Amino acid sequence: MTERIPTTLCTGKLPYPAGTLVVDRISERTGHLVYILEERTKEKYKLISSQAFMRPVGGGIEWDVPLDRIRPVVE
């Protein structure tokens, strides 16, 4: 059995300004970028994963996707 490494959650740096209209390349859902949540190791603070939180255009319930799946919408 593998021992789980202790991790912590923290705020990540936004790759685009808050409110930027972005699209999830896989689901093709669009929304406004709100927040980045990172999971890092406690001991050496190594990045494990990053999630982008988006809000639908016009408001509604936020959802999240892996950060590497989003890109800005070109209008």
C-alpha positions in Angstrom: 0.0 0.0 0.0 1.3 3.4 -1.0 1.4 6.2 1.7 -0.4 9.3 0.7 1.7 12.5 0.7 0.2 15.3 2.8 -1.1 18.1 0.6 -2.6 21.6 1.0 -4.9 23.7 -1.1 -4.1 27.3 -2.0 -5.0 30.1 -4.4 -3.2 29.9 -7.7 -2.2 32.7 -10.1 -4.8 33.5 -12.7 -3.4 33.0 -16.2 -5.8 35.7 -17.5 -7.6 38.5 -15.8 -10.6 37.6 -13.6 -13.7 37.7 -15.6 -12.1 36.7 -18.9 -14.4 34.6 -21.1 -12.8 31.2 -21.4 -13.7 27.9 -23.0 -13.1 24.3 -21.8 -11.4 22.7 -24.8 -13.0 19.3 -24.1 -16.6 20.1 -23.1 -16.7 23.4 -25.1 -18.5 25.1 -22.2 -17.8 28.8 -21.9 -17.7 30.9 -18.8 -16.0 33.7 -17.0 -12.8 32.8 -15.2 -13.2 33.3 -11.5 -10.6 31.5 -9.5 -7.7 29.0 -9.6 -7.3 26.4 -6.8 -4.0 24.5 -6.5 -3.1 21.4 -4.6 0.5 21.3 -3.5 2.6 19.1 -1.3 3.0 20.4 2.3 6.7 19.5 2.6 8.2 20.9 -0.6 5.2 22.9 -1.9 5.4 21.0 -5.2 2.4 21.6 -7.5 0.2 18.5 -7.9 -2.9 20.0 -9.7 -4.6 23.2 -10.7 -8.3 23.7 -11.2 -10.0 26.6 -12.9 -13.3 27.8 -11.6 -15.7 29.4 -14.1 -19.1 31.0 -13.9 -21.6 30.8 -16.7 -22.3 33.9 -18.8 -25.3 35.6 -17.2 -24.6 34.1 -13.8 -25.3 30.7 -12.2 -23.5 27.9 -10.5 -19.7 27.8 -10.9 -18.0 24.6 -12.2 -14.4 23.6 -12.3 -12.1 22.0 -14.9 -8.3 21.3 -15.0 -6.5 24.5 -15.7 -4.7 23.2 -18.7 -8.1 22.6 -20.5 -9.1 26.3 -20.7 -8.2 29.0 -23.2 -9.6 32.5 -23.8 -12.5 32.9 -26.2 -11.5 34.9 -29.3 -14.4 37.2 -30.2 
